Amino acid sequence: MGDSHAAALYTGIRKKTSKITQLTGAGCPPLLNHGGFEPRKECAEANTFASEFVRDKKPGTIFLHAVWNEHDETQMLNSLDHTLRYIKTVSPDSKVFLIGPVPQWKPTLPDYALRKHVSLTRETYLKMPMYQKLRALDIKIQRLSMENKITY
């Protein structure tokens, strides 16, 4: 469940299991509307469908992923907590995996590498400009997953 970044995980997961349903929407983090947080109207519809699917089908495993840092952090964390609690209530036997923030490059990694004149002929470590912000968010999401007793 999640946005297009969650959708990108589908192929890899599909190679491990044939029993998979992809419930994703572009730009839609897998968050139930809680406290007025909803990125777009289409997201409310997609997440309502996904929440009803979880309630009715009670899948064995659920993966949640999104670009977590593109939303108001406080509202996103509150909505994520609400969503995790909802899943645990309606489908208590589901194994839930919350996938945290992934590295992001602004500008894109190729643009950044070109601007820094990075050689492609040797191994080079590039410090991600957004690292500190993503790491702080990662810690908060990890703490939230531990509070809800789900795998991070």
Contacts in CASP RR format, 6 or more apart in sequence:
PFRMAT RR
TARGET T0000
AUTHOR 0000-0000-0000
METHOD contacts of the structure
MODEL  1
MGDSHAAALYTGIRKKTSKITQLTGAGCPPLLNHGGFEPRKECAEANTFA
SEFVRDKKPGTIFLHAVWNEHDETQMLNSLDHTLRYIKTVSPDSKVFLIG
PVPQWKPTLPDYALRKHVSLTRETYLKMPMYQKLRALDIKIQRLSMENKI
TY
1 23 0 8 1.000
1 24 0 8 1.000
1 30 0 8 1.000
1 50 0 8 1.000
1 54 0 8 1.000
1 62 0 8 1.000
1 63 0 8 1.000
1 64 0 8 1.000
1 65 0 8 1.000
2 23 0 8 1.000
2 24 0 8 1.000
2 25 0 8 1.000
2 28 0 8 1.000
2 29 0 8 1.000
2 30 0 8 1.000
2 50 0 8 1.000
2 64 0 8 1.000
2 65 0 8 1.000
2 66 0 8 1.000
3 24 0 8 1.000
3 25 0 8 1.000
3 26 0 8 1.000
3 27 0 8 1.000
3 28 0 8 1.000
3 29 0 8 1.000
3 30 0 8 1.000
3 65 0 8 1.000
3 66 0 8 1.000
3 67 0 8 1.000
4 24 0 8 1.000
4 25 0 8 1.000
4 26 0 8 1.000
4 27 0 8 1.000
5 65 0 8 1.000
5 66 0 8 1.000
5 67 0 8 1.000
5 102 0 8 1.000
6 24 0 8 1.000
6 30 0 8 1.000
6 63 0 8 1.000
6 64 0 8 1.000
6 65 0 8 1.000
6 66 0 8 1.000
6 99 0 8 1.000
7 22 0 8 1.000
7 24 0 8 1.000
7 25 0 8 1.000
7 26 0 8 1.000
9 63 0 8 1.000
9 65 0 8 1.000
9 99 0 8 1.000
10 20 0 8 1.000
10 22 0 8 1.000
10 24 0 8 1.000
13 20 0 8 1.000
13 63 0 8 1.000
14 20 0 8 1.000
21 53 0 8 1.000
21 57 0 8 1.000
21 59 0 8 1.000
23 30 0 8 1.000
23 46 0 8 1.000
23 49 0 8 1.000
23 50 0 8 1.000
23 53 0 8 1.000
24 46 0 8 1.000
25 42 0 8 1.000
25 43 0 8 1.000
25 46 0 8 1.000
27 39 0 8 1.000
27 40 0 8 1.000
27 43 0 8 1.000
27 66 0 8 1.000
27 67 0 8 1.000
28 39 0 8 1.000
28 40 0 8 1.000
28 42 0 8 1.000
28 43 0 8 1.000
28 46 0 8 1.000
28 47 0 8 1.000
28 66 0 8 1.000
29 39 0 8 1.000
29 43 0 8 1.000
29 66 0 8 1.000
29 67 0 8 1.000
29 68 0 8 1.000
29 71 0 8 1.000
29 76 0 8 1.000
29 80 0 8 1.000
30 47 0 8 1.000
30 50 0 8 1.000
30 64 0 8 1.000
30 65 0 8 1.000
30 66 0 8 1.000
30 83 0 8 1.000
31 37 0 8 1.000
31 38 0 8 1.000
31 43 0 8 1.000
31 47 0 8 1.000
31 66 0 8 1.000
31 76 0 8 1.000
31 79 0 8 1.000
31 80 0 8 1.000
31 82 0 8 1.000
31 83 0 8 1.000
32 47 0 8 1.000
32 48 0 8 1.000
32 51 0 8 1.000
32 79 0 8 1.000
32 82 0 8 1.000
32 83 0 8 1.000
32 86 0 8 1.000
33 44 0 8 1.000
33 47 0 8 1.000
33 79 0 8 1.000
34 78 0 8 1.000
34 79 0 8 1.000
34 82 0 8 1.000
34 83 0 8 1.000
35 75 0 8 1.000
35 78 0 8 1.000
35 79 0 8 1.000
36 75 0 8 1.000
37 71 0 8 1.000
37 72 0 8 1.000
37 75 0 8 1.000
37 76 0 8 1.000
37 78 0 8 1.000
37 79 0 8 1.000
38 44 0 8 1.000
39 71 0 8 1.000
51 83 0 8 1.000
51 86 0 8 1.000
51 90 0 8 1.000
53 59 0 8 1.000
54 62 0 8 1.000
54 87 0 8 1.000
54 90 0 8 1.000
54 91 0 8 1.000
54 94 0 8 1.000
55 90 0 8 1.000
55 91 0 8 1.000
58 90 0 8 1.000
58 91 0 8 1.000
58 93 0 8 1.000
58 94 0 8 1.000
59 91 0 8 1.000
59 94 0 8 1.000
60 91 0 8 1.000
60 93 0 8 1.000
60 94 0 8 1.000
60 95 0 8 1.000
61 94 0 8 1.000
61 95 0 8 1.000
61 96 0 8 1.000
61 97 0 8 1.000
62 87 0 8 1.000
62 91 0 8 1.000
62 94 0 8 1.000
62 95 0 8 1.000
62 96 0 8 1.000
62 97 0 8 1.000
63 97 0 8 1.000
63 99 0 8 1.000
64 83 0 8 1.000
64 84 0 8 1.000
64 96 0 8 1.000
64 97 0 8 1.000
64 98 0 8 1.000
64 99 0 8 1.000
65 98 0 8 1.000
65 99 0 8 1.000
65 100 0 8 1.000
67 101 0 8 1.000
67 102 0 8 1.000
67 104 0 8 1.000
68 76 0 8 1.000
68 80 0 8 1.000
68 100 0 8 1.000
68 101 0 8 1.000
68 137 0 8 1.000
68 141 0 8 1.000
69 101 0 8 1.000
69 104 0 8 1.000
69 130 0 8 1.000
69 133 0 8 1.000
69 134 0 8 1.000
69 137 0 8 1.000
73 137 0 8 1.000
73 140 0 8 1.000
77 140 0 8 1.000
77 141 0 8 1.000
77 144 0 8 1.000
80 141 0 8 1.000
80 144 0 8 1.000
81 144 0 8 1.000
81 147 0 8 1.000
81 148 0 8 1.000
84 96 0 8 1.000
84 98 0 8 1.000
84 144 0 8 1.000
84 145 0 8 1.000
84 148 0 8 1.000
84 150 0 8 1.000
85 148 0 8 1.000
87 94 0 8 1.000
87 96 0 8 1.000
88 96 0 8 1.000
88 148 0 8 1.000
88 149 0 8 1.000
88 150 0 8 1.000
95 151 0 8 1.000
96 148 0 8 1.000
96 150 0 8 1.000
96 151 0 8 1.000
97 150 0 8 1.000
97 151 0 8 1.000
97 152 0 8 1.000
98 141 0 8 1.000
98 144 0 8 1.000
98 145 0 8 1.000
98 150 0 8 1.000
98 151 0 8 1.000
98 152 0 8 1.000
99 152 0 8 1.000
100 138 0 8 1.000
100 141 0 8 1.000
100 142 0 8 1.000
100 152 0 8 1.000
101 134 0 8 1.000
101 137 0 8 1.000
101 138 0 8 1.000
101 141 0 8 1.000
103 128 0 8 1.000
103 131 0 8 1.000
103 134 0 8 1.000
104 128 0 8 1.000
104 130 0 8 1.000
104 134 0 8 1.000
105 111 0 8 1.000
105 112 0 8 1.000
105 128 0 8 1.000
105 129 0 8 1.000
105 130 0 8 1.000
106 129 0 8 1.000
106 130 0 8 1.000
107 115 0 8 1.000
109 126 0 8 1.000
112 126 0 8 1.000
112 129 0 8 1.000
113 120 0 8 1.000
113 126 0 8 1.000
116 126 0 8 1.000
118 124 0 8 1.000
118 126 0 8 1.000
128 134 0 8 1.000
141 152 0 8 1.000
142 152 0 8 1.000
145 151 0 8 1.000
145 152 0 8 1.000
146 152 0 8 1.000
END
